Each structure stands twice: as C-alpha cells, then as structure tokens.
Amino acid sequence: MKVQEIAITGNQKKKIQKAVKGEAVIFEDENGDLIINVDGYLDLKDEKGKEPLEEILGEETLDYEVDFFVLN
C-alpha cells in the first residue's frame, strides 16, 4: 500500500471536508488526519466533473499512483 502524506492548513481541511464527500472516498482518523482513497476520489471526480483537491491543493501536489492521500 502506497501513501502520500500532504501537509494542509486548517482552512484547506475545512474546504476539503465540504468538497469531498462519501465514506468510500474520505474519512478522518483518530489523529484528525483526512484519509482519501485515491481510486474512490478518481471515480468521484469523473462522476461529478469537478476536481476539488486539485483546486484546493494544486494539481502538481498529487501523486495518483498511490493508494491513499493522508492530509495532515
């Protein structure tokens, strides 16, 4: 399992929580980190036609070859 850790601000976390929904895509662990399933996110992105993570974090930040993004 490959993971990409990305440091985010409190404001970015709030925006991501509002923009990305679905238990199969995102959940918050006991430390408060946001865990995003990359395959689920890509499906959501195709379904909605929007790119919320790219808009908030910047496209060059994300490595789609990993299994999960850990946003902390």
C-alpha positions in Angstrom: 0.0 0.0 0.0 1.4 3.3 -1.1 0.6 6.5 0.8 1.3 10.2 0.0 1.4 12.5 3.0 0.4 16.1 2.4 0.6 18.9 4.9 -2.5 21.1 4.8 -3.8 24.1 6.8 -6.9 24.2 8.9 -8.7 26.2 6.2 -7.8 23.7 3.5 -9.0 20.9 5.7 -12.4 22.6 6.0 -12.7 23.2 2.3 -11.8 19.6 1.5 -14.3 18.2 4.0 -17.0 20.3 2.3 -16.0 19.5 -1.2 -15.2 15.7 -1.0 -18.0 13.5 0.4 -18.6 9.8 0.7 -17.4 7.1 3.1 -15.7 5.2 0.2 -13.7 8.3 -0.6 -12.8 10.2 2.6 -12.6 9.6 6.4 -11.0 11.3 9.4 -8.7 9.1 11.6 -8.3 9.4 15.3 -5.5 11.9 14.9 -7.6 14.3 12.8 -5.9 13.4 9.6 -8.0 13.1 6.5 -7.5 9.9 4.6 -8.6 9.9 0.9 -8.9 6.7 -1.1 -7.3 7.7 -4.5 -9.4 5.2 -6.6 -12.6 6.4 -4.9 -11.6 10.0 -5.4 -10.9 9.5 -9.1 -14.3 7.8 -9.5 -15.9 10.8 -7.7 -14.0 13.2 -9.9 -15.2 11.5 -13.1 -18.8 11.3 -11.8 -19.0 15.0 -10.7 -16.8 16.5 -13.4 -15.0 18.6 -10.7 -11.5 18.5 -9.3 -11.9 19.7 -5.7 -8.5 18.5 -4.4 -6.6 19.9 -7.4 -8.4 23.3 -6.9 -7.6 23.4 -3.2 -4.1 21.9 -3.2 -2.8 22.4 -6.7 -2.5 19.7 -9.3 1.2 19.3 -9.1 0.9 18.2 -5.4 -1.0 15.0 -6.0 0.6 11.6 -7.0 -2.2 9.5 -8.4 0.0 6.3 -8.3 -0.5 6.0 -4.5 -3.4 4.2 -2.8 -4.2 6.9 -0.3 -3.6 10.6 0.4 -3.1 11.4 4.0 -3.8 15.0 4.6 -2.4 16.3 7.9 
